[in-house]
Amino acid sequence: MERTIHVQYFALLREQRGQSEETLRTGAPTPKTLYAQLKKDYRFTLPEESVRVSINDRFADWHSELKSGDRLVFLPPVSGG
């Protein structure tokens, strides 16, 4: 089943994707599956273990079910000094 998901990227993921957000049609049932697909397509270098995921403004589990219309944010580790 395809879903329409609005995805936002921050920091390194935004740099690697070349944009901060996009709307995707995907058959990925979970953030884990979608991130694996995006990592391959956009050559993301961050492993899943170092990224947090938020669905509709709430931190979520990588195995949460995605629904059409969800707003998904991949949050890489924050660096700074």
N, C-alpha and C positions, 0 to 999 in steps of 0.2 A: 504494500500500500504506500503510495507516494504521499508525502507531506510537504507543505510549504513552511519553511522555518526561516525566521529572520536571525541572522548570525552577526555578532559583533566581535571584533578582534581588538586587542590592546597590545601595546609595547612591541616586543619582538614579533609576535604573531601578525600584528598590523603591518610591520615593516616587511615581513616575508610574504604576506598576501598582497601587499601593495594597495590596500584599501582598508578602511576601518569597519565596514559593514557590507552585508549583501543579503539578498533573499534567495534561498535555494529551494529547489524541488528535489526531494531526496526520498529514497526508500529506507534510509537508515532508521532503525527503530529506537536507538538509544544515542546519547551523546558520545559514548565510547566508540560505537560503530561509525558515527559521523566524523569524529575526530580522526580516526584511522584513515578514512577516505580522504579527508581534507589534507592530512599529513602527507599522504602519497601524492595527491594532485598538486599541492602547493609547496611541497618540499619543506614542511615545517620541521625544524630541528629539535624542538622541545619534546621530550617523552611525556606521555600522558600523566605519569606520576608527578610531574612538576607543574601541572596545570590544574586549576580548579574550574569547575563548571557551574554556571548559574542558569536556571530556567525561570523566565518570568520574574526576575529580580529576587530570586531565592536560591541560595546555594543548594546544589542537587547532587545526587549520586550519579556516577557515570553510567549506571544501569537503569536510570529512570526512563520511563516510556515517553518518547517525543510525540506530541500531538500537533496537527496542522495549526499554524498560527502562533506557535510558541516563539518566544524571544530567547535565544540561547547566546550566552556570553562565555567565551573561553578566556580565563584570567591567568596569564603567566605569572611567574614569581616576580615580585617587585624588587628592583635593585636600586641602590642609591647610597648616599653617604651623608 
